[in-house]
Amino acid sequence: MLTLPSDVWAMLIFSVLVFFGVSLFALVYSLLQEEEKMEILQSENTVDTYSPRALRDLKSWIRAHPGDPDVSRAQEAYRDCVDALQTTNRHVYTWTPEEIEGLDSL
């Protein structure tokens, strides 16, 4: 039987604990976020689907690619998010009232 030195065993145990610890933390954190989204969806009937940065990026993409075949889907997704932001009180992402008021519906 092959015996390993104690430092190899220590590193192996450390690596396994770190891997499973980080994985477990990420899983629990994701599930808590999804639970919060479900609560918002149940109380508000809609959720904001994009963060402020993602919505700005989507708007920039729409303006930069007016002839793209997917632009109508992108515009619809943008409008849905703006409508959700303007008609709900609770949001998944951190939005300031000024950011919400400054949104246009394209």
C-alpha positions in Angstrom: 0.0 0.0 0.0 1.2 3.5 -0.9 1.6 5.8 2.1 1.6 9.5 1.6 3.5 12.1 3.6 1.4 14.1 6.1 1.9 17.3 4.2 0.3 15.7 1.1 -2.7 14.5 3.3 -3.0 18.0 4.8 -3.0 19.6 1.4 -5.5 17.1 0.1 -7.9 17.7 3.0 -7.5 21.4 2.7 -8.2 21.4 -1.0 -11.3 19.2 -0.6 -12.6 21.4 2.2 -12.1 24.6 0.3 -13.7 23.2 -2.9 -16.8 21.9 -1.1 -16.9 25.0 1.2 -16.9 27.4 -1.7 -19.3 25.3 -3.7 -21.7 25.1 -0.8 -21.5 28.8 -0.1 -22.2 29.6 -3.8 -25.2 27.2 -3.9 -26.7 28.7 -0.7 -26.1 32.2 -1.8 -27.7 31.5 -5.2 -30.7 29.8 -3.7 -31.3 32.8 -1.3 -31.1 35.2 -4.2 -33.7 33.1 -6.2 -35.9 33.0 -3.1 -35.8 36.8 -2.9 -36.7 37.0 -6.6 -39.6 34.7 -6.1 -40.9 36.8 -3.2 -40.7 39.9 -5.4 -42.4 38.2 -8.3 -45.2 36.9 -6.1 -45.8 40.3 -4.5 -45.3 42.5 -7.5 -46.2 40.1 -10.4 -43.1 41.2 -12.3 -39.4 41.7 -11.7 -36.7 43.8 -13.1 -34.7 41.5 -15.4 -31.6 43.7 -15.8 -29.2 45.5 -13.6 -28.6 49.2 -14.3 -25.4 48.4 -16.2 -26.9 45.6 -18.2 -29.9 47.7 -19.2 -27.5 50.5 -20.3 -25.5 47.9 -22.3 -28.7 46.6 -23.9 -29.8 50.1 -24.8 -26.4 50.8 -26.4 -26.6 47.5 -28.3 -30.0 48.4 -29.7 -28.9 51.8 -30.8 -25.7 50.4 -32.4 -27.5 47.6 -34.3 -30.8 48.9 -35.7 -30.8 46.5 -38.6 -30.1 43.3 -36.6 -32.8 40.6 -36.8 -32.8 40.3 -33.0 -33.3 44.0 -32.3 -37.1 43.7 -31.9 -36.6 41.0 -29.2 -34.0 43.2 -27.5 -36.4 46.3 -27.6 -39.2 44.2 -26.1 -36.9 42.9 -23.3 -35.7 46.5 -22.7 -39.3 47.8 -22.5 -40.4 45.0 -20.2 -37.7 45.8 -17.8 -38.4 49.5 -17.9 -42.1 48.8 -17.3 -41.3 46.5 -14.4 -39.1 49.2 -12.8 -41.7 51.9 -13.2 -44.6 49.9 -11.9 -43.1 48.1 -8.9 -41.8 49.1 -5.5 -39.4 46.3 -4.9 -36.5 45.5 -7.2 -34.0 42.7 -7.6 -31.2 45.0 -8.5 -30.2 48.3 -6.8 -31.8 51.1 -8.7 -32.0 54.7 -7.6 -35.3 56.7 -8.2 -33.3 59.0 -10.5 -32.1 56.1 -12.6 -35.6 54.8 -13.0 -37.0 58.2 -13.8 -34.3 58.7 -16.4 -35.2 55.6 -18.4 -36.9 56.0 -21.8 -39.0 53.3 -23.4 -37.2 53.4 -26.8 
